[in-house]
Each structure stands twice: as structure tokens, then as C-alpha cells.
């Protein structure tokens, strides 16, 4: 067999085929590198685009927020101006928790002189389960005295008031929680009312009322009586019997000693100083919450005892709210349509003697010891409206 001798053309073909295979391997490698490079550049560009988008979006939000604030500031003549702090909202609603509310309400200005014309107001605080059946009588009481009073209503959380927009009670319902007679939740409701009223820096006197309360005098008399008093009006009796000291628990020590234990009506009228003392209290509250359980009836003891310890010389030691306990029992007498007569109302207005600013006064024609009275049933409204102009001085 004759061996095959490669020709020059054969060698060229071989070399071309060999070179083509090498180039085929080199080409995909370069392409892969280019693809990876483009991919990395694309990822970087994408990340940079996201950064720019977020940056400018955030700047836009800041500009929008700043413009909104400036708009509000223009409307309020300077944003957080003095008006922001001294003018209360038209509605008593807010989103604060009790903890936040009590903290906010405890603020006290350290400069005694007000940098604005302050007209002191009376805060009327209604503690009720729901409706105010005697509201028409109160509407007549308030008529003509706008700017001298504020109204706050604490109801069951589920109750939705239906006052008309023209009513003085419209929008005055505060955020509330369930309160039970004789329980600490009742004192919580009263502190909640005080705290809401303290948010208005012009409120100087705080009157606790129920849905069964009525005013016994016209507004100007009530305002003058409260504004001229040097004392807060809250009952504070040292009762040695089973319903007084008999409810004391030794575990109250050392914050409360038995000789400091007091009893009084829950229907109080206090000034701003004492209202702040009540809402800021963290000394006595835990003791009463833990150790004044039924049948202690904490609402009869907590505020009288605390204020007696904190401000013993600032209390008139009586309530301005008349009530009749003469029938006995756990609850005072209630009065309906047939009870409300001219003689009945005159008996409340004239039959008592009392001390006012340490001056004991009494004459045969008139004695002013009470500004309010309870418990009046819804059926008492008609005779009260009829007798009000002559006997109560309004209507």
C-alpha cells in the first residue's frame, strides 16, 4: 500500500479547519464576557434609578408636607401661634389614650401672668349613661352667656348623642369608657372629665353633674358664686362609724393614715389647682384602686381623702349640689312631675344655712347654700320649665 502524502492544499484545509474550531471556542467566551458586563451595567443603572426615584419622591413628600404646614400656618397666622394653645377645639373628641390625656392635662404654666386676655370659664361636666333628658332646662340656663362656660359629657362608649347643631351640647361628648357605681372606673370617668376640661386653659372651675341635676339659680349667680369663692366645694367628713373609718384598710399605709380617711359626696365643684392635683395623682390612686373595693365605694372616699391630705385648708367641706337622703337607703330620693311644686323648690332654696368664705350667713328670706340639685326624673322637666322663670331666675 502506498502511503498517502499530504498535499499543500490538504495541509491548508486542515489548518483552516483547526483554526475555525479554535475561533468558535474563543467567540462565545468573548460574548459571554460582554453579556456579563452589560448585565452588571444594567443592574447598576437600575439600582441608581431606584435611588433617584426614591430620593426625589421623598423630597416631593417633604415639599408637600412643608407646603401643607405653611398653608395651615397661614390660616392660623403663624402655625403654632398662641391661638393654637388658648383656643379650644369646637369638638371635645380626640384620639388620646387616658394615659396621654392625663399627662397632657397636667401641664401647668410656670409664669403666673397670662400673655393674653383670659376670661375664666366654668366647666360643666356631665357624667351620664346616655341621654340628658333635662337638656332643655340647661339650654335656657346657658342662653346669653357664651364664652363663660364649657360643657363636657361622659356617656357609655356605645352611646351616640343626637343633639342638633344649634344645641350647646352638640359635639361635647368626650371619648369614654364604661364606669360602674362604687368602682374605681367611676373615679376614672371623673378624672377623664376633669382632664378633658383642663385642656381648655380658660376653664377655672369644674362642676361635676349627672343627667338628673338641675341648676337652682341663673347663670350669673352661679358664675359669681364660684368665681368669688376662695375654696373648692367637696364634702370631706371624718366619719368614725362603719361607713366611714370602717371602710379603711390598713394596707393604705403609709400614704393614707386612718385619721386622714375622709368621706364625701362625689358631686364636687373644684378650682383649677385642685383639678390638676386630681388628674396628676399617682400617689394615692394605686392604694385606692387596690384596697378600696366594694363595699368601700371608692367614689365617696378617693377625692375627699386625697384633697384633704394635699390641700386641707382649701376645701369648703360641703358640696354645692343639693340631694335628699331623708328617705334612707343606698340612693337618694328622686323627684318627678308631681313632686316639683313652687313650695318644693322654695324649700330647697331657703331652708338651709351655710358658710361662704368663712362667713356664716342666713336670713329669713334667702340663703344660698346650693347651686344645683338632684335627682330629678325626666317627667320633672315640664314643671321645671314652667316654674323656672319665677323661682330659678331663668327660662
Residue pairs with C-beta under 8 A, 6 or more apart in sequence:
6 14
69 79
70 79
72 79
73 79
76 83
76 84
77 83
82 115
82 116
85 201
86 116
86 118
86 201
86 202
88 150
88 199
88 200
88 202
90 171
91 171
91 172
92 152
92 153
92 171
92 172
92 173
92 174
92 196
93 171
93 173
93 174
93 175
94 101
94 175
95 175
96 104
96 175
98 177
98 188
98 192
98 195
101 192
101 195
101 196
102 191
102 195
102 279
102 280
104 195
104 199
105 194
105 195
105 196
105 198
105 199
105 276
105 279
106 198
106 276
106 279
106 280
108 276
109 201
118 201
118 202
119 147
119 148
119 202
120 202
120 203
120 204
120 205
120 227
121 147
121 148
121 149
121 150
121 200
121 202
121 203
121 204
121 205
122 148
122 149
122 150
122 203
122 204
122 205
122 206
122 207
122 222
122 223
122 226
123 149
123 150
123 151
123 152
123 197
123 200
123 203
123 205
123 206
123 207
124 149
124 150
124 151
124 152
124 207
124 209
125 152
125 153
125 154
125 190
125 193
125 194
125 197
125 206
125 207
125 208
125 209
126 132
126 151
126 152
126 153
126 154
126 209
126 210
126 211
126 213
127 154
127 179
127 189
127 190
127 193
127 208
127 209
127 210
128 153
128 154
128 155
128 210
128 211
129 155
129 156
129 159
129 211
130 155
130 156
130 159
130 211
131 159
131 161
131 211
132 138
132 153
132 169
132 211
133 211
133 378
133 381
134 211
134 212
134 213
134 214
134 376
134 378
134 380
134 381
134 384
135 163
135 167
135 169
136 381
136 385
137 214
137 215
137 381
137 384
137 385
137 388
137 395
138 168
138 169
138 215
139 167
139 168
139 169
140 385
140 388
140 394
140 395
141 215
141 218
141 219
141 394
142 149
142 168
142 219
143 394
144 219
145 219
145 220
145 223
148 219
148 223
149 219
150 197
150 200
150 202
150 203
151 168
151 169
151 172
152 172
152 174
152 193
152 196
152 197
153 161
153 169
153 172
153 173
153 174
154 173
154 174
154 176
154 179
154 189
154 192
154 193
155 161
155 173
155 176
156 176
156 178
157 175
157 176
157 177
157 178
161 169
161 170
161 173
163 169
163 170
163 171
164 170
174 192
174 193
174 196
175 192
176 189
176 192
177 185
177 188
177 189
177 192
178 185
179 185
179 186
179 188
179 189
180 186
181 299
182 294
182 295
182 296
182 297
182 298
182 299
183 294
183 298
184 288
184 289
184 292
184 298
184 302
186 266
186 298
186 299
187 288
187 298
187 299
187 302
187 303
190 208
190 266
190 278
190 299
190 303
191 278
191 279
193 206
193 208
194 206
194 275
194 278
194 279
195 279
197 203
197 206
197 275
198 272
198 275
198 276
198 279
203 272
204 227
204 271
204 272
205 226
205 227
205 269
205 270
205 271
205 272
206 268
206 269
206 270
206 271
206 272
206 275
207 226
207 268
207 269
207 320
207 372
208 266
208 267
208 268
208 269
209 267
209 321
209 372
209 374
210 267
210 374
210 375
212 334
212 374
212 375
212 376
212 377
213 267
213 321
213 372
213 373
213 374
213 375
213 376
214 372
214 373
214 374
214 376
214 380
214 384
215 222
215 371
215 372
215 392
215 394
216 322
216 345
216 348
216 349
216 370
216 371
216 372
216 373
216 392
217 225
217 368
217 371
217 392
217 393
218 392
218 393
218 394
219 394
221 368
221 371
221 393
222 371
225 320
225 356
225 368
225 371
226 269
226 371
228 357
229 316
229 356
229 357
230 314
230 357
231 314
231 315
231 316
231 357
232 268
232 269
232 270
232 271
232 274
232 307
232 311
232 314
232 315
232 316
233 268
233 269
233 270
233 315
233 316
233 318
233 319
233 320
234 264
234 265
234 268
234 269
234 270
234 303
234 304
234 307
234 315
234 316
234 317
234 319
235 263
235 264
235 265
235 268
235 304
235 317
235 318
235 319
236 262
236 263
236 264
236 304
236 305
236 307
236 308
236 315
236 317
237 244
237 262
237 263
237 264
237 304
237 317
238 244
238 245
238 259
238 261
238 262
238 263
239 245
239 263
243 263
244 261
244 263
245 258
245 261
247 261
247 263
247 292
247 295
247 296
247 297
247 301
248 256
248 258
248 261
249 291
249 292
249 296
250 258
251 287
251 290
251 291
252 261
252 287
252 288
252 291
255 283
255 284
255 287
256 284
256 287
256 305
256 309
260 305
260 308
260 309
261 301
261 305
262 301
262 304
262 305
262 308
263 300
263 301
263 304
264 300
264 301
264 303
264 304
264 319
265 300
265 319
265 321
265 323
266 299
266 300
266 303
267 319
267 321
267 323
267 372
267 374
268 303
268 319
269 319
269 320
269 321
269 371
270 278
270 307
273 311
273 314
274 307
274 311
274 314
277 306
277 307
277 310
277 311
278 303
278 306
278 307
281 306
284 302
284 305
284 306
284 309
285 302
288 298
288 301
288 302
288 305
289 298
292 298
292 301
292 302
307 314
307 315
308 315
316 355
316 356
318 354
318 369
320 369
320 370
320 371
320 372
321 370
321 371
321 372
321 373
321 374
322 348
322 352
322 369
322 370
322 372
322 373
322 374
323 332
323 333
323 373
323 374
323 375
324 332
324 333
324 335
325 332
325 333
326 333
327 333
331 375
332 374
332 375
333 375
334 375
334 376
334 377
335 344
335 375
335 376
335 377
335 380
336 376
336 377
336 379
336 380
337 377
337 379
337 380
337 382
337 383
339 380
340 376
340 380
340 383
340 384
340 387
341 383
341 387
342 387
342 391
345 387
345 391
345 392
346 391
348 370
348 373
349 366
349 367
349 368
349 370
349 391
350 365
350 366
350 367
351 367
352 367
352 369
352 370
353 360
353 361
353 362
353 367
353 369
354 360
354 361
354 362
354 367
354 369
355 361
356 368
361 367
376 384
384 392
385 395
388 394
388 395
389 395
